[in-house]
């Protein structure tokens, strides 16, 4: 079992230990919203799952419920990722999904499309997920970066992140052909493994599937470490500004929307919403690269203060107003869907130019992403703070589930192509089996001490 220092910041946002007592924001930030200090050693989390309170520490339970909520939210988003990949083969948009390579249809954004079994509800589900879930994952990933940098220093922090992010990325990228092979078999004239391997080597790139996120997160960690090393005052200043989220979450939301729009809209106008930048095994959606960085750095800023002193404070305004945030998110998403329909290609849309359409839809994406992310944070802070055995197991294995699920999803979708069962039944089978298989595989792999230290 790894030490607490080895596992103090998990791959994408799961807190392993609370912030050290010296990691508070500087004086002035805390004066805005005074709160008792959160216990740093009053927790016990030997397997990296859920905090458990230690008696004798007056605020240990507050830290427990808060960090459990964040951990369960991260696990929930992981399940949404599995569900997203499981259902898009049965969405109506599948045949029109923008391919990453027009020469190789099996490299499309949706590699396997079950043309005979579609359900429009999956389009809405996929759109809802795509609007927020990776952005929220980057925000969650940044929450505990600042305290870890303060405790370890930039060098030790990057070595740990290189192990926990870089090593899994390399392994899963090397195994990526196993996930793409069934998609190749659907359209290839020669479906043999040898023909697939020859075509794979001719691509000029090395598609890595969903683990693109892991590589991008490692790059963002490098940026955070550089800021910590060369501009620590900047991080502290932004952290103090972010601490207003405890009493005024709407103010923090507006600030995040302004910065996000400034980062996203120009790139969307330049590249469009669907293009990807790919170099070897590394890829990122071109229009969202800076948008994701903004959300990651927002997480770093929110976490610069003790989590209990800012936006995610147990008695803060965000959790208390979870219902209002949920209504805002659902309302904005409904408006966003209406905008997509109104501005769809082929419609006159009141004579708007293509650029104007992209900017309007881009603004809708920015607002929806922020509203849904805040609503998720609020709802989980309010309700998902009681540990249960199933959720504990899910949270312990969520990183491995994210890494492993794609191959299971692709092979299951391929195996079900000849079946005549309805689209909803196919999606349910793929999701349940892929989630269970990746969950069980991760749990088995984590019995190996060296693997457990990484995932």
C-alpha positions in Angstrom: 0.0 0.0 0.0 1.3 3.4 -0.9 2.0 6.1 1.6 -0.2 9.1 2.0 2.3 11.3 0.2 2.4 8.9 -2.7 -1.4 8.9 -3.1 -2.2 12.4 -1.8 -3.6 13.7 -5.1 -5.4 11.1 -7.2 -5.4 11.1 -11.0 -8.5 13.1 -11.5 -9.8 14.8 -8.5 -10.5 12.2 -5.7 -9.1 13.6 -2.5 -6.8 11.2 -0.6 -6.1 13.5 2.3 -7.4 16.8 3.4 -5.4 20.0 2.9 -2.7 20.5 5.5 -3.3 23.0 8.2 -0.8 25.4 6.6 -2.5 25.4 3.2 -5.2 28.0 4.0 -5.5 31.1 1.9 -3.7 34.1 3.2 -5.2 36.5 5.6 -7.9 38.5 4.0 -9.5 35.7 2.1 -10.6 33.9 5.2 -11.8 37.2 6.8 -14.5 37.3 4.1 -16.1 34.0 5.3 -14.6 32.8 8.6 -14.9 29.1 9.3 -13.3 26.7 11.7 -10.2 24.9 10.4 -10.8 21.5 8.8 -9.0 18.6 10.4 -5.9 17.5 8.5 -4.9 14.3 10.3 -8.3 13.5 11.7 -9.2 11.3 8.8 -8.3 7.8 7.8 -8.4 6.6 4.2 -6.1 3.7 3.9 -7.4 2.5 0.5 -8.0 5.8 -1.2 -11.8 5.6 -1.1 -13.9 7.5 1.4 -12.9 9.6 4.4 -13.8 8.2 7.8 -14.0 10.5 10.8 -11.6 10.0 13.8 -13.1 10.8 17.1 -11.7 13.6 19.1 -11.4 16.0 16.1 -14.4 18.4 16.2 -14.6 19.0 12.5 -13.5 15.6 11.2 -17.1 14.7 10.3 -17.5 17.8 8.2 -14.4 16.9 6.2 -15.7 13.4 5.8 -19.1 14.2 4.3 -17.7 17.0 2.1 -14.9 14.9 0.6 -17.1 11.9 0.2 -19.5 14.1 -1.9 -16.6 15.1 -4.2 -15.4 11.6 -4.5 -18.9 10.3 -5.3 -19.4 13.1 -7.9 -16.1 12.1 -9.6 -17.3 8.5 -9.6 -20.7 9.5 -11.0 -19.1 11.4 -13.8 -17.0 8.3 -14.6 -20.2 6.2 -14.9 -21.6 8.9 -17.2 -18.5 8.5 -19.4 -19.1 4.7 -19.6 -22.8 5.3 -20.3 -22.0 7.9 -22.9 -19.8 5.5 -24.9 -22.3 2.8 -24.4 -25.3 4.6 -25.9 -23.9 6.7 -28.8 -23.9 3.6 -31.1 -27.7 3.7 -30.9 -28.2 7.5 -31.3 -29.7 9.0 -34.4 -26.6 11.3 -34.8 -24.3 8.3 -35.3 -24.1 8.3 -39.2 -23.4 12.0 -39.2 -20.8 12.1 -36.4 -17.7 14.1 -37.6 -14.9 11.6 -38.4 -11.4 12.2 -37.1 -10.2 10.6 -40.4 -12.3 10.6 -43.5 -10.2 7.8 -45.0 -10.8 5.5 -42.0 -14.5 5.4 -41.0 -13.7 3.2 -38.0 -11.9 6.2 -36.5 -15.1 8.3 -36.4 -16.1 10.0 -33.2 -18.7 7.2 -33.0 -16.7 4.2 -34.3 -19.6 1.7 -34.3 -23.1 2.8 -35.4 -25.9 0.3 -35.2 -27.9 1.6 -38.1 -30.9 -0.6 -37.5 -31.4 0.3 -33.8 -31.7 3.9 -32.9 -33.4 6.0 -30.2 -33.6 9.8 -30.2 -33.5 9.9 -26.4 -29.8 8.8 -26.6 -29.1 11.9 -28.6 -30.3 14.1 -25.8 -28.4 12.1 -23.2 -25.2 12.3 -25.2 -25.6 16.0 -25.8 -26.3 16.6 -22.1 -23.1 14.6 -21.1 -20.9 16.2 -23.8 -22.0 19.7 -22.6 -20.4 19.4 -19.2 -18.9 16.1 -18.0 -15.2 16.4 -19.2 -15.1 20.1 -18.1 -16.4 19.1 -14.6 -13.8 16.3 -14.5 -11.0 18.8 -15.1 -12.4 21.1 -12.4 -12.6 18.2 -9.9 -9.0 17.3 -10.9 -7.7 20.7 -10.0 -9.2 20.9 -6.5 -6.4 19.3 -4.6 -3.5 20.2 -6.8 -2.6 23.4 -4.8 -2.3 21.7 -1.4 -0.3 18.9 -2.9 2.1 21.3 -4.6 2.5 23.2 -1.3 3.2 20.0 0.6 5.5 18.3 -2.0 7.0 21.0 -4.1 6.9 21.0 -7.9 9.5 18.3 -8.5 8.0 15.6 -6.3 4.5 16.5 -7.4 5.3 16.0 -11.1 7.1 12.7 -10.4 4.0 11.4 -8.6 1.7 12.6 -11.4 4.0 11.2 -14.0 3.6 7.8 -12.3 -0.1 8.0 -11.7 -1.1 9.6 -15.1 1.8 9.0 -17.4 2.3 5.3 -16.8 -1.4 4.3 -17.2 -1.6 6.5 -20.4 1.3 4.7 -22.0 -0.1 1.3 -21.1 -3.7 2.1 -22.3 -2.4 3.8 -25.5 -0.4 0.7 -26.4 -3.5 -1.4 -25.8 -5.8 0.9 -27.8 -5.7 -1.2 -31.0 -7.6 -3.9 -29.1 -10.5 -1.4 -28.6 -10.6 -0.2 -32.2 -10.3 -3.5 -33.9 -14.1 -4.4 -33.6 -15.0 -1.1 -35.2 -12.6 -1.8 -38.0 -14.2 -5.2 -38.7 -17.6 -3.5 -39.2 -16.5 -1.7 -42.4 -13.3 -3.3 -43.6 -13.1 -5.4 -46.8 -10.5 -7.5 -45.1 -11.4 -7.9 -41.4 -8.3 -9.9 -40.5 -6.1 -8.8 -37.6 -3.1 -8.5 -39.9 -4.9 -6.2 -42.3 -6.1 -4.1 -39.4 -2.5 -3.8 -38.0 -1.2 -2.7 -41.3 -3.8 0.0 -41.6 -3.2 1.0 -38.0 0.5 1.5 -38.7 -0.3 3.5 -41.8 -2.4 6.1 -40.0 0.5 8.4 -39.0 -1.1 8.8 -35.6 -1.8 6.4 -32.7 -5.4 6.9 -31.5 -5.6 6.4 -27.7 -9.4 6.6 -27.1 -10.8 8.1 -23.9 -7.4 8.2 -22.2 -6.7 11.5 -24.1 -8.1 13.0 -20.9 -5.3 11.5 -18.8 -2.5 13.0 -21.1 -4.1 16.4 -21.2 -4.5 16.4 -17.4 -0.8 15.6 -17.0 0.0 18.6 -19.2 -2.3 20.8 -17.1 -0.5 19.5 -14.0 2.8 20.7 -15.5 1.3 24.1 -16.0 0.1 24.2 -12.4 3.5 23.2 -11.2 5.1 25.9 -13.2 2.7 28.5 -11.8 3.5 27.3 -8.3 7.2 27.5 -9.0 7.4 30.8 -10.8 4.1 32.7 -9.9 2.9 31.5 -6.5 1.5 35.0 -5.7 -0.8 34.7 -8.7 -2.3 31.4 -7.5 -2.8 32.8 -4.0 -4.5 35.9 -5.4 -6.9 34.0 -7.6 -7.6 31.6 -4.7 -8.6 34.6 -2.5 -10.9 35.9 -5.2 -12.4 32.4 -5.7 -13.1 32.2 -1.9 -16.1 34.6 -2.4 -17.9 31.5 -3.8 -18.8 30.5 -0.3 -21.3 33.4 0.2 -21.7 34.4 -3.5 -21.5 31.4 -5.7 -23.4 33.3 -8.5 -20.6 35.8 -8.6 -18.0 33.1 -9.0 -20.2 31.5 -11.7 -20.4 34.7 -13.7 -16.6 35.1 -13.5 -16.0 31.6 -14.7 -18.4 32.1 -17.5 -16.7 35.2 -18.7 -13.2 33.6 -18.7 -14.5 30.4 -20.2 -16.3 32.3 -23.0 -13.1 34.3 -23.7 -11.1 31.0 -24.0 -13.7 29.0 -25.9 -15.5 31.2 -28.4 -12.4 32.3 -30.5 -11.2 28.7 -30.9 -14.7 27.5 -31.8 -14.9 30.2 -34.5 -11.5 29.2 -35.8 -11.7 25.4 -35.6 -15.4 24.7 -35.4 -17.0 22.6 -32.6 -15.9 19.1 -33.7 -12.3 19.1 -34.9 -9.6 17.4 -32.9 -5.9 18.2 -32.7 -4.0 14.9 -32.9 -0.2 14.3 -32.6 0.8 10.6 -32.2 -1.2 9.3 -29.2 -2.1 12.7 -27.9 -5.3 14.4 -28.8 -7.7 17.1 -27.6 -10.8 18.8 -29.0 -9.3 21.9 -30.7 -12.0 24.4 -29.6 -12.1 23.1 -26.0 -8.4 23.0 -25.2 -8.3 26.4 -23.4 -11.8 25.9 -22.0 -10.7 22.7 -20.3 -7.6 24.5 -18.9 -9.9 27.3 -17.5 -11.9 24.7 -15.7 -8.8 22.9 -14.3 -7.3 26.2 -13.1 -10.7 27.1 -11.6 -10.5 23.9 -9.6 -7.0 24.8 -8.5 -8.2 28.3 -7.4 -11.2 26.9 -5.5 -8.9 24.4 -3.8 -6.2 27.0 -2.9 -8.2 27.8 0.2 -9.3 24.9 2.3 -12.3 23.3 0.5 -14.4 24.1 3.6 -13.7 27.8 3.3 -14.9 28.4 -0.3 -17.4 27.4 -2.9 -17.8 23.9 -1.5 -18.1 24.9 2.2 -20.6 22.7 4.1 -22.6 25.8 5.1 -22.0 27.7 1.8 -24.6 29.2 -0.5 -24.0 26.6 -3.3 -25.2 23.5 -1.4 -28.1 25.4 0.2 -29.4 26.5 -3.1 -29.0 23.2 -4.9 -32.6 23.3 -6.2 -32.3 26.7 -7.8 -29.0 25.7 -9.5 -30.7 22.5 -10.8 -33.6 24.5 -12.3 -31.2 26.9 -13.9 -29.2 24.1 -15.4 -32.2 22.3 -16.8 -33.6 25.5 -18.1 -30.4 26.5 -19.9 -30.1 23.0 -21.3 -33.6 23.2 -22.8 -32.8 26.6 -24.3 -29.5 25.2 -25.7 -31.3 22.2 -27.4 -33.8 24.7 -28.9 -30.9 26.8 -30.2 -29.3 23.7 -31.8 -32.6 22.9 -33.6 -33.2 26.5 -34.6 -29.6 26.9 -35.9 -29.3 23.5 -37.5 -27.6 23.4 -41.0 -30.2 23.9 -43.7 -32.4 26.3 -41.7 -32.5 30.0 -42.5 -32.2 31.0 -38.9 -33.1 34.6 -39.6 -30.2 35.0 -42.1 -27.4 34.5 -39.5 -24.0 33.9 -40.9 -22.1 30.6 -40.1 -19.8 32.6 -37.8 -22.8 34.1 -35.9 -24.3 30.7 -35.5 -21.1 29.3 -34.1 -20.8 32.1 -31.6 -24.4 31.8 -30.5 -24.2 28.0 -30.1 -20.7 28.4 -28.4 -22.2 30.8 -25.8 -25.0 28.4 -25.2 -22.4 25.6 -24.6 -20.4 27.8 -22.2 -23.5 28.7 -20.1 -24.8 25.2 -20.1 -21.5 23.7 -19.1 -21.1 26.0 -16.2 -24.7 25.8 -14.9 -24.8 22.0 -15.0 -21.3 21.7 -13.4 -22.4 24.0 -10.5 -25.7 22.1 -10.2 -23.9 18.8 -9.9 -21.5 20.2 -7.3 -24.5 21.6 -5.4 -26.6 18.5 -5.5 -23.8 16.1 -4.5 -22.7 18.4 -1.7 -26.2 18.5 -0.4 -27.2 14.8 -0.8 -24.2 12.5 -1.6 -22.4 12.7 1.6 -23.2 9.4 3.3 -20.8 6.5 2.6 -22.3 3.3 1.4 -20.4 0.0 0.5 -21.4 0.1 -3.2 -20.4 3.8 -3.7 -17.2 3.2 -1.7 -16.2 0.4 -4.0 -17.1 2.4 -7.0 -15.1 5.4 -5.9 -12.1 3.2 -5.1 -12.1 1.7 -8.6 -13.4 4.7 -10.7 -10.0 5.5 -12.2 -9.5 2.0 -13.4 -13.0 1.9 -14.7 -12.3 5.0 -16.8 -9.1 3.5 -18.1 -10.5 0.1 -19.0 -14.1 0.5 -20.0 -13.7 1.4 -23.7 -12.5 -2.0 -25.0 -15.5 -3.7 -23.2 -17.9 -1.2 -24.7 -16.6 -1.6 -28.3 -16.6 -5.4 -28.3 -20.0 -5.5 -26.7 -21.5 -3.1 -29.3 -19.9 -5.2 -32.0 -21.2 -8.5 -30.6 -24.7 -7.1 -30.4 -24.9 -5.8 -34.0 -26.6 -8.9 -35.4 -29.2 -8.9 -32.5 -32.7 -7.8 -33.2 -33.4 -6.5 -29.7 -34.4 -2.8 -29.3 -31.8 -0.1 -29.0 -32.7 0.6 -25.4 -32.0 -3.0 -24.5 -28.8 -3.1 -26.4 -27.6 0.0 -24.6 -28.6 -1.4 -21.2 -26.6 -4.6 -21.9 -23.5 -2.7 -23.1 -23.6 -0.3 -20.1 -24.2 -2.9 -17.4 -21.8 -5.5 -18.7 -19.0 -3.0 -19.6 -19.3 -1.2 -16.2 -19.3 -4.5 -14.3 -16.4 -6.0 -16.3 -14.2 -2.9 -16.0 -15.1 -2.6 -12.3 -14.3 -6.2 -11.5 -11.1 -6.1 -13.6 -9.9 -3.0 -11.8 -10.6 -4.5 -8.4 -8.7 -7.6 -9.4 -5.7 -5.6 -10.7 -5.6 -3.5 -7.6 -4.8 -6.6 -5.6 -1.3 -6.2 -7.1 0.5 -3.7 -4.8 2.4 -2.0 -7.7 -0.9 -1.5 -9.6 -2.8 -0.3 -6.5 -0.2 2.4 -6.0 -1.0 3.8 -9.4 -4.8 3.3 -9.8 
